């Protein structure tokens, strides 16, 4: 099996870019914009009630105007990362799809809300709410081998060029869905990806610890080897929780779950864990809590 490299970027300012493209001579599928309703004049809200998990997962498709609700948490050394980004220890993010073309590209805009600890003399537990907005363009869904986790999106317009942002690319999905085995590189061990870390000594030390740990085990452990299994997971869609089929993926660095849908392999959750023998202590995780405004 040809190994695929899935690089989950942990950069805010610099994101590792990998080449991607489509060698097919066939025209790409139509882009679904906020004006597109799939030819249905009066689209009905999507309901997954009564469907088995596989069919439910395959029914979930995006058009412009759909939204994704994400909850993000920072743990361990990730708290220093959160502070560098202007976040508290958790973030709630609303993502609106502007354009989505399966196996080709996606564009989004987002608003993030977070609570920052700001103790006062009269209230030592006082928090201040902050909001940030931005947009994402150039998500490559054909053969990109990097994710672009939402906690690293810039607070302005930014390009996901070289990554598949919130989805697996088609090539990566096919490997994990068909063979249950692949190569995944989360990228946290690459200090070059953390250009902002110069002002956060804890992050610099975490990266050095990871690099040292990899050097100790690389000769006997493929730290980038990933395995996948088919499972089910509850997912709230248009206010109703249903069970969908997912692909659970694990590697030395952590785990993720992916919607088992070849036309919409949305990464539903990502958790970076504690690699064996390294005091990594978490770092971050995110989970999609709801999909809204989806249509039949």
Order of alpha helices (4+ residues) and beta strands (2+ residues): beta-beta-alpha-beta-alpha-beta-beta-beta-beta-beta-alpha-beta-alpha-beta-beta-beta-beta-beta
